[in-house]
Amino acid sequence: MDIIEYLKKHENKDMLRFLTCGSVDDGKSTLIGRMLYDSKMIFDDQLSAAESESKKYGTTGEKIDMALLVDGLQSEREQGITIDVAYRFFATEARKFIIADTPGHEQYTRNMVTGASTADVAIILIDARKGILTQTRRHSFIVSLLGIEHVIVAINKMDLVEYSESIFDEISKAYGELADGLGIKNTYYLPVSALDGDNVVDKSLNTPWYKGMPLLSLLDMMDISKVQKEEDFRFPVQYVNRPDLHFRGFCGTIAAGSVSVGDEITVLPAGKTTRVKSIIDAGKITESDRNAASEEAFAPMAVTLTTEDEVDISRGDMIVHTKALPAISNNLKVMLVWMDEKPMRPDRVYDIKRATSVISGSFEKINYKIDVNTYERMQVEELGLNDIASCRMVLTRPIASDNYKANRLTGSFIVIDRITSNTVGAGMIVGLSRRETQSVAREYSEAEVALNAYIREHFPEWDCKTV
Amino acid sequence: MMTKERLTHLKQLEAESIHILREVAAEFTNPVMMYSVGKDSSVMLHLAMKAFAPGKLPFPLLHVDTLWKFKEMIEFRDQRVKELGFDLIVHSNPEGIDMDISPFEHGSKVHTDIMKTQALKQALDKGGYDAIIGGARRDEEKSRAKERIFSFRDKHHRWDPKNQRPELWNVYNTAIQKGESVRVFPISNWTELDIWQYIYLEEIPIPSLYLAKKRPVVEYEGTKVMVDDDRVPEELRKTAKEEMVRFRTLGCYPLTGAIESTASTLPEIIKEMLLSTSSEREGRLIDKDQEGAMELKKIEGYF
């Protein structure tokens, strides 16, 4: 093929991000290594480096250890495990793929949550000899929690069960029930052997009874598109661009829906209304045209909007269509994943970063903690590392809020420790908290705390709350 | 695969990078963008220009000049400053200049440490930057695959690979304490092929060193090194031959291996890359010093 023609074709690729869930023993790294290797994206010199390392740390004897191609950090190579999220890339004719390769053990739940947050599709690995394990339930729970709508169930090590159709059917059926219970919308089942490459790139001759596509073809063809126009327009203001007195543009990435010049918009949480005067699509800007005007734009474009009226708009605000307003509240029901060694306590104040706004707040009530293996609900006083819980989040200011299920980018937030500045948690908005309250998480001075203690001690009949 | 409602992979990557660049400008008080003159820097500069148009870049560019860069790189750099009008800061390690550090004499390890890693630390300390934007990509090397887009650094610019902040969705934690900083990698998710396709599509200027041409080269430590000036030791220079070569990466000329090639246009480069069997860093001598070399360099503060 002519190279110019080739380039034309490849300029128009789609992109798909997927997550692989499984443990060392499931052959996850091997499967990824196999996909990278077989799609010819592993270059020769990287391959020869893996060969010499196989002799040192390899677990596959004389065969090249595919896992060593993907385990990045030196400490991980020595221990033979994947402890952090790693991102890998490969491309086919139709798509560019970004793999979030995450560890499967329970102590690395936060890493898996991290990888899942950006994925469109999850591949769940199941060892054909073992069937559905506790970890399968855990991985599936996290996948559904993070709103991944497409799950590919790769039933691996089929070579070790003589490519048995009945074993494959049995596991598929059991997983179907699990997925239904979790509300996972689309599931796909594949019999594979990552080590030998069965049904990874090419259809395997060992599984004539399998009528579906091999893994790579499935990833290539599956439909993950959403109809952007039907979604409500959401635009978190990221940056105010004021190069001179004549121009004032509001920059950001469209989180959902589409917008056109002339649309009536509302700026939240203040509620001021104006119209879109112009749209600059950053993608269309060139060195000679620095004002590339567009009539409309849609998610996930990075754009700059200007408004008809001079309204006060700043970073952290959300611009929406006046005809499709979200709820505004400072009191939200959320699912929280705790990611820090230091426990989450309801009396602590944290910084909550949602889209482009940072507001302080607390998780005033832990409704229940959920066991990721059994899905049992438990009452707890605080949350430890990797705990997942339903909480009531109270912010010091109201925000325009969407449910995570409806909008991943405006329904999600991270939790930042105000002393260490570390990311200590991540959460998803589930809805407004039913119990409306005026009490907002505020910080009290020493004198106020002393006053509170005094009242509690001397006037117990007032039922005064502890601050 | 693209419909009107779905962006192509390059447009998605572009939008993601612009989002990251704007996040830096909005959240940090004193950011800087590393500029190495190479193709990745050229793409970053282009993305930044898009992110802040019609305004100018809200941060300066920083070039750590080891004084051993290809002459053409410096000319190209100064030309871009004229054309785009950004602020450029150039820093070289004065102690290294006093010691007359030479990769030929002191070796790649010492040269890189003093003229690159130490020089970078000096420049960052001098500038007191709280965010440093770099052009590293996750597909370049295995330890990079695990690095965050907003990658935290302590007071000594050190990276702790085992204690990285979780990074979810497109919500980046930009909070730091005094003296700490963040390295930001807006093109983390681009591959080498993406970079080339984007340069081609957007007609981004790049130094012609990437294109094949007859150049004087010598065999040095297993690679072809271009004789860019007369600091190449004389006995080596005597062996110079004119060959059709180009460079897949640009750095210090004595440490940047040329590859034999006839690819003299962008499409030809991309074709060559697609058919190539060796990865980009093969021509770069510094990664080979020891196994896990990049991971160690990064922990010490190298980009």
HADDOCK unambig.tbl for C-alpha pairs under 7 A between the chains (distance, minus, plus):
assign (segid A and resid 3 and name CA) (segid B and resid 267 and name CA) 6.33 0.50 0.50
assign (segid A and resid 3 and name CA) (segid B and resid 271 and name CA) 6.37 0.50 0.50
assign (segid A and resid 4 and name CA) (segid B and resid 267 and name CA) 6.55 0.50 0.50
assign (segid A and resid 12 and name CA) (segid B and resid 1 and name CA) 6.88 0.50 0.50
assign (segid A and resid 12 and name CA) (segid B and resid 2 and name CA) 6.25 0.50 0.50
assign (segid A and resid 12 and name CA) (segid B and resid 8 and name CA) 5.34 0.50 0.50
assign (segid A and resid 13 and name CA) (segid B and resid 1 and name CA) 6.18 0.50 0.50
assign (segid A and resid 13 and name CA) (segid B and resid 2 and name CA) 6.89 0.50 0.50
assign (segid A and resid 13 and name CA) (segid B and resid 8 and name CA) 5.36 0.50 0.50
assign (segid A and resid 13 and name CA) (segid B and resid 9 and name CA) 5.59 0.50 0.50
assign (segid A and resid 14 and name CA) (segid B and resid 1 and name CA) 5.80 0.50 0.50
assign (segid A and resid 14 and name CA) (segid B and resid 2 and name CA) 6.31 0.50 0.50
assign (segid A and resid 14 and name CA) (segid B and resid 8 and name CA) 4.96 0.50 0.50
assign (segid A and resid 14 and name CA) (segid B and resid 9 and name CA) 4.94 0.50 0.50
assign (segid A and resid 15 and name CA) (segid B and resid 8 and name CA) 6.92 0.50 0.50
assign (segid A and resid 15 and name CA) (segid B and resid 9 and name CA) 4.80 0.50 0.50
assign (segid A and resid 43 and name CA) (segid B and resid 277 and name CA) 5.24 0.50 0.50
assign (segid A and resid 43 and name CA) (segid B and resid 278 and name CA) 5.15 0.50 0.50
assign (segid A and resid 43 and name CA) (segid B and resid 279 and name CA) 5.60 0.50 0.50
assign (segid A and resid 44 and name CA) (segid B and resid 277 and name CA) 5.30 0.50 0.50
assign (segid A and resid 44 and name CA) (segid B and resid 278 and name CA) 5.33 0.50 0.50
assign (segid A and resid 45 and name CA) (segid B and resid 278 and name CA) 5.47 0.50 0.50
assign (segid A and resid 45 and name CA) (segid B and resid 279 and name CA) 6.62 0.50 0.50
assign (segid A and resid 72 and name CA) (segid B and resid 142 and name CA) 4.53 0.50 0.50
assign (segid A and resid 72 and name CA) (segid B and resid 143 and name CA) 4.88 0.50 0.50
assign (segid A and resid 72 and name CA) (segid B and resid 145 and name CA) 6.88 0.50 0.50
assign (segid A and resid 73 and name CA) (segid B and resid 143 and name CA) 5.30 0.50 0.50
assign (segid A and resid 74 and name CA) (segid B and resid 292 and name CA) 6.10 0.50 0.50
assign (segid A and resid 84 and name CA) (segid B and resid 146 and name CA) 6.82 0.50 0.50
assign (segid A and resid 85 and name CA) (segid B and resid 146 and name CA) 5.96 0.50 0.50
assign (segid A and resid 86 and name CA) (segid B and resid 145 and name CA) 5.11 0.50 0.50
assign (segid A and resid 86 and name CA) (segid B and resid 146 and name CA) 4.32 0.50 0.50
assign (segid A and resid 87 and name CA) (segid B and resid 138 and name CA) 6.92 0.50 0.50
assign (segid A and resid 87 and name CA) (segid B and resid 145 and name CA) 5.21 0.50 0.50
assign (segid A and resid 87 and name CA) (segid B and resid 146 and name CA) 6.42 0.50 0.50
assign (segid A and resid 88 and name CA) (segid B and resid 139 and name CA) 6.69 0.50 0.50
assign (segid A and resid 88 and name CA) (segid B and resid 145 and name CA) 6.67 0.50 0.50
assign (segid A and resid 89 and name CA) (segid B and resid 139 and name CA) 6.74 0.50 0.50
assign (segid A and resid 94 and name CA) (segid B and resid 1 and name CA) 6.85 0.50 0.50
assign (segid A and resid 96 and name CA) (segid B and resid 9 and name CA) 6.63 0.50 0.50
assign (segid A and resid 114 and name CA) (segid B and resid 166 and name CA) 6.30 0.50 0.50
assign (segid A and resid 114 and name CA) (segid B and resid 167 and name CA) 6.12 0.50 0.50
assign (segid A and resid 114 and name CA) (segid B and resid 168 and name CA) 5.10 0.50 0.50
assign (segid A and resid 117 and name CA) (segid B and resid 168 and name CA) 5.60 0.50 0.50
assign (segid A and resid 117 and name CA) (segid B and resid 169 and name CA) 5.20 0.50 0.50
assign (segid A and resid 118 and name CA) (segid B and resid 169 and name CA) 5.24 0.50 0.50
assign (segid A and resid 227 and name CA) (segid B and resid 5 and name CA) 6.85 0.50 0.50
assign (segid A and resid 228 and name CA) (segid B and resid 5 and name CA) 6.18 0.50 0.50
assign (segid A and resid 238 and name CA) (segid B and resid 23 and name CA) 6.80 0.50 0.50
assign (segid A and resid 239 and name CA) (segid B and resid 22 and name CA) 6.45 0.50 0.50
assign (segid A and resid 239 and name CA) (segid B and resid 26 and name CA) 5.65 0.50 0.50
assign (segid A and resid 243 and name CA) (segid B and resid 55 and name CA) 4.69 0.50 0.50
assign (segid A and resid 252 and name CA) (segid B and resid 19 and name CA) 6.90 0.50 0.50
assign (segid A and resid 253 and name CA) (segid B and resid 19 and name CA) 6.37 0.50 0.50
assign (segid A and resid 282 and name CA) (segid B and resid 50 and name CA) 5.21 0.50 0.50
assign (segid A and resid 282 and name CA) (segid B and resid 51 and name CA) 6.00 0.50 0.50
assign (segid A and resid 283 and name CA) (segid B and resid 50 and name CA) 6.88 0.50 0.50
assign (segid A and resid 285 and name CA) (segid B and resid 50 and name CA) 5.63 0.50 0.50
assign (segid A and resid 290 and name CA) (segid B and resid 53 and name CA) 5.59 0.50 0.50
assign (segid A and resid 290 and name CA) (segid B and resid 54 and name CA) 5.17 0.50 0.50
assign (segid A and resid 291 and name CA) (segid B and resid 53 and name CA) 6.99 0.50 0.50
assign (segid A and resid 291 and name CA) (segid B and resid 54 and name CA) 5.91 0.50 0.50
assign (segid A and resid 301 and name CA) (segid B and resid 15 and name CA) 5.64 0.50 0.50
assign (segid A and resid 302 and name CA) (segid B and resid 15 and name CA) 5.08 0.50 0.50
assign (segid A and resid 302 and name CA) (segid B and resid 18 and name CA) 6.66 0.50 0.50
assign (segid A and resid 302 and name CA) (segid B and resid 19 and name CA) 6.55 0.50 0.50
assign (segid A and resid 355 and name CA) (segid B and resid 171 and name CA) 5.95 0.50 0.50
assign (segid A and resid 421 and name CA) (segid B and resid 175 and name CA) 5.40 0.50 0.50
assign (segid A and resid 421 and name CA) (segid B and resid 176 and name CA) 5.76 0.50 0.50
assign (segid A and resid 422 and name CA) (segid B and resid 165 and name CA) 6.48 0.50 0.50
assign (segid A and resid 423 and name CA) (segid B and resid 165 and name CA) 5.82 0.50 0.50
assign (segid A and resid 423 and name CA) (segid B and resid 166 and name CA) 6.31 0.50 0.50
assign (segid A and resid 423 and name CA) (segid B and resid 173 and name CA) 6.73 0.50 0.50
